[in-house]
Amino acid sequence: MKSAYSDPFLSKFDPLARILFADDFDTGMCGWSELIGNYEGSLDTILPPFRDLRPPMLSSATMWDTGTAGSLAGTYSLKLATRARAGHLAVAVKRATWRKRGRIQVECYFAVKPEPSALTLGDHDVGSFGVFFDLQDSAQRAMPHLRYCNVEDGRPRYQWQYRDDLPSRHVVGDSGEIKSFFHLEPTGWKDIPGANQRLCYNELPTKINWHYLRFTCDLHTMNYGELQCNDHTFNLTDLSPIRAPTDADLWCMLNTAFFVETATDRRAFLYLDSVVLSLEE
């Protein structure tokens, strides 16, 4: 196989043996879309927390004072933007399936900032951001979740967290075939031991610095593997993901998602320059 280091796009990543997708958002949305709740018969059956999650968009990162920054390597990044309401979320998901068990790995370059709507630093306006997988085999559904908690209850945390609790599942509609549960609540997150990390913010909300993120899981066990952000690497193998009974028609599901949450009545932005998902042979 051609070495990743001979490819200008892949050379900034460390993919596993087989690349499932390598998304450069200069070419478009690449299949990333809004996370919406399940419904049946009427949109009114969507669970309330799902009804106003904001979708992703393409952005050239134009700022009022610095002009157009573009992405890390190009013009466009995938941008998630919350509403200007404390606790609001924006989520992007890419829906795929797996054909072989093994270790999976998602990598990206990201930047996170509040909306530059005030002449203040804003470093505590972003509440959190994160990544998760939604996986299913013939025995279980598993959802390994990670988030970086920047601020909690008004206090800086700078802490990587995970969750393992299964939220209440609700039947949607009248047939009994459709179920839904909201798994991004602000409660239920647990600190990853030893996973406190400061990120580069810079001096203004309009200055963007790109960060590297790598997250692995095992499709054999549906367990966490490893998290790397910039120069910090954390072993996650002692942690358990959210586990649930299998759902009808979700065989071999391999969904990948990113999210961002605002801590104040100021929009929070998460930019993804590019995303690579790869599989161990």
C-alpha positions in Angstrom: 0.0 0.0 0.0 1.2 3.5 -0.7 2.8 5.1 2.3 0.7 7.9 4.0 3.9 9.9 4.1 4.1 10.1 0.3 0.6 11.7 0.2 0.5 15.5 1.1 -2.9 15.2 2.6 -2.3 12.0 4.7 1.2 12.9 5.8 -0.1 15.0 8.7 -2.1 11.9 10.0 -1.0 8.5 11.4 -3.7 6.2 9.9 -4.0 2.5 10.5 -3.5 0.1 7.6 -6.8 0.6 5.8 -8.4 4.1 5.3 -12.2 4.0 5.3 -12.6 7.7 4.6 -10.3 10.7 4.4 -12.4 13.9 4.3 -11.0 17.2 3.1 -13.8 19.7 3.4 -12.4 21.8 0.5 -14.3 19.2 -1.6 -17.6 19.6 0.2 -19.6 18.2 3.2 -18.3 14.6 2.6 -21.4 13.0 4.1 -21.4 14.8 7.4 -24.9 15.9 8.5 -27.1 16.9 11.4 -27.8 14.5 14.3 -31.6 14.3 14.5 -33.8 12.3 16.8 -35.9 9.4 15.7 -39.5 10.0 14.9 -42.6 8.1 13.6 -45.7 9.5 12.2 -45.0 13.1 13.2 -42.0 15.2 13.9 -43.6 16.0 17.2 -42.5 12.6 18.4 -38.8 13.6 18.4 -37.5 13.7 21.9 -37.2 17.4 23.1 -33.3 17.4 23.5 -32.9 16.4 19.8 -35.2 19.0 18.3 -32.8 21.9 18.1 -29.4 20.5 17.6 -27.6 22.6 14.9 -26.3 21.1 11.7 -22.7 21.4 10.3 -21.8 23.9 7.6 -18.8 24.8 5.5 -16.8 27.8 6.7 -13.8 29.8 5.4 -13.4 31.2 9.0 -14.0 34.8 8.0 -13.5 37.1 11.1 -14.4 40.8 11.3 -10.9 41.9 12.2 -8.5 39.3 10.8 -10.2 38.6 7.5 -10.5 35.1 6.1 -8.2 32.5 7.8 -9.4 29.4 5.8 -8.6 26.0 7.2 -5.3 24.4 8.3 -4.6 23.3 4.7 -7.1 25.0 2.3 -10.1 27.2 2.4 -13.0 25.4 4.0 -13.4 23.5 7.2 -16.5 21.8 8.6 -18.0 24.2 11.2 -20.4 23.4 14.1 -22.1 26.5 15.6 -24.4 26.4 18.6 -27.1 28.9 19.3 -26.4 31.8 21.7 -28.0 30.0 24.6 -26.1 28.5 27.5 -26.0 24.7 27.3 -26.9 24.5 23.6 -25.3 21.9 21.4 -24.3 21.5 17.7 -23.6 18.0 16.4 -22.2 16.5 13.1 -22.5 12.8 12.3 -21.2 10.6 9.5 -23.1 7.4 9.1 -21.3 4.3 7.8 -21.0 0.6 8.4 -18.0 -1.7 9.1 -17.1 -4.8 7.1 -14.4 -6.2 9.3 -13.7 -6.2 13.0 -10.5 -4.6 14.3 -9.2 -1.5 15.8 -10.7 1.7 14.4 -9.2 5.2 14.6 -10.6 8.6 13.9 -8.2 11.5 13.5 -8.8 15.2 12.8 -7.4 18.7 13.1 -9.8 21.0 15.0 -10.1 24.5 16.4 -12.6 25.6 19.0 -13.6 29.2 19.7 -16.6 31.3 20.9 -18.3 33.6 18.4 -16.2 36.9 18.3 -19.3 38.9 19.1 -17.7 40.9 22.0 -14.3 42.5 22.5 -13.4 40.1 25.3 -11.2 37.0 25.5 -14.1 34.5 25.7 -11.9 31.6 26.7 -14.5 30.4 29.2 -17.5 30.8 26.9 -17.1 27.4 25.3 -18.4 24.7 27.6 -17.2 21.5 26.0 -16.6 19.7 22.7 -16.1 16.1 21.9 -16.2 13.0 19.7 -18.1 9.7 19.8 -18.7 6.5 18.0 -22.0 4.7 17.7 -21.4 1.0 17.0 -23.4 -2.2 16.8 -22.7 -5.8 16.2 -25.0 -8.9 16.6 -24.7 -8.8 20.4 -24.7 -5.2 21.5 -24.8 -1.5 20.7 -21.9 0.5 22.1 -21.3 4.3 22.2 -17.8 5.3 23.3 -18.0 9.0 24.1 -15.2 11.5 24.8 -15.5 15.2 25.6 -13.1 18.0 26.6 -14.8 19.9 29.5 -13.5 23.4 29.2 -15.9 25.0 31.8 -18.3 23.4 34.2 -20.7 25.5 36.4 -18.7 28.6 35.5 -15.4 27.1 36.6 -12.5 26.2 34.2 -11.9 22.4 34.1 -9.6 21.6 31.1 -10.5 17.9 31.6 -11.1 15.0 29.3 -14.1 13.0 30.2 -16.1 9.9 29.2 -19.5 8.4 29.9 -20.7 4.9 30.5 -24.3 5.3 31.7 -27.2 4.3 29.4 -29.9 7.0 29.4 -33.6 6.1 29.6 -34.8 4.7 26.3 -38.2 5.9 25.0 -40.5 4.3 22.5 -41.3 6.8 19.7 -44.6 6.7 17.8 -47.2 4.0 18.0 -45.7 0.9 16.4 -43.3 0.1 19.2 -40.5 -0.4 16.6 -38.8 2.9 17.0 -36.8 3.9 20.2 -34.7 6.9 21.1 -32.5 8.1 23.9 -30.5 11.3 24.3 -26.8 10.5 25.2 -25.3 14.0 25.3 -26.8 15.4 28.5 -24.5 17.7 30.5 -24.8 15.3 33.5 -23.3 11.8 33.6 -19.8 12.6 32.4 -16.9 11.2 34.4 -13.3 12.5 34.5 -10.7 10.3 32.8 -8.0 9.8 35.5 -4.9 11.9 34.8 -6.4 13.5 31.7 -6.2 17.2 32.5 -4.8 19.2 29.6 -4.5 22.8 28.7 -5.1 23.7 25.0 -3.8 26.6 23.0 -6.4 29.5 23.0 -4.4 32.5 21.9 -5.1 36.1 22.9 -8.3 36.9 20.9 -11.5 35.0 20.0 -10.7 35.6 16.3 -7.3 33.9 16.4 -7.5 30.2 15.4 -4.9 27.6 16.4 -5.4 24.1 15.0 -5.1 21.0 17.3 -4.5 17.3 16.4 -6.9 14.7 17.8 -6.7 10.9 17.6 -9.2 8.4 19.2 -9.2 4.6 18.9 -11.7 1.9 19.8 -11.8 -1.9 19.3 -14.6 -3.4 17.2 -14.0 -6.8 18.7 -15.0 -5.7 22.2 -16.5 -2.3 21.4 -14.2 -0.8 24.1 -12.2 2.4 24.3 -8.6 2.3 23.2 -6.5 5.5 23.2 -6.9 9.2 23.1 -4.2 11.6 21.8 -4.6 15.4 21.7 -1.5 17.2 20.5 1.4 16.0 22.8 -0.8 14.2 25.3 -1.7 10.5 25.0 -4.2 8.7 27.4 -4.8 5.0 27.7 -8.6 4.4 27.9 -8.7 0.6 28.0 -9.9 0.5 31.6 -13.0 2.5 30.8 -16.4 1.2 29.7 -18.6 2.8 27.0 -22.3 3.3 27.0 -23.7 -0.2 26.2 -27.3 -1.0 25.1 -29.3 -3.9 23.7 -29.2 -4.2 19.9 -31.6 -2.2 17.8 -33.4 -3.5 14.8 -31.7 -2.8 11.4 -28.5 -1.3 12.8 -26.2 -4.2 12.0 -22.5 -3.3 11.5 -23.2 0.4 12.3 -20.1 2.6 12.4 -21.2 6.2 13.0 -18.7 8.9 13.9 -19.8 12.2 15.4 -18.4 15.5 16.8 -20.1 18.0 19.0 -19.7 21.4 20.7 -21.5 23.0 23.6 -21.7 26.6 24.7 -21.3 27.6 28.4 -22.8 31.1 28.0 -25.3 33.0 25.9 -22.7 33.3 23.2 -22.3 30.9 20.3 -19.5 28.3 20.4 -17.8 27.2 17.2 -16.0 23.9 16.5 -14.0 23.8 13.2 -12.8 20.5 11.7 -10.1 20.9 9.0 -10.2 17.3 7.9 -11.2 13.9 9.3 -9.6 10.5 8.6 -11.2 7.2 9.8 -9.0 4.1 9.5 -9.1 0.4 10.4 -6.5 -2.1 11.6 -6.0 -4.9 9.1 
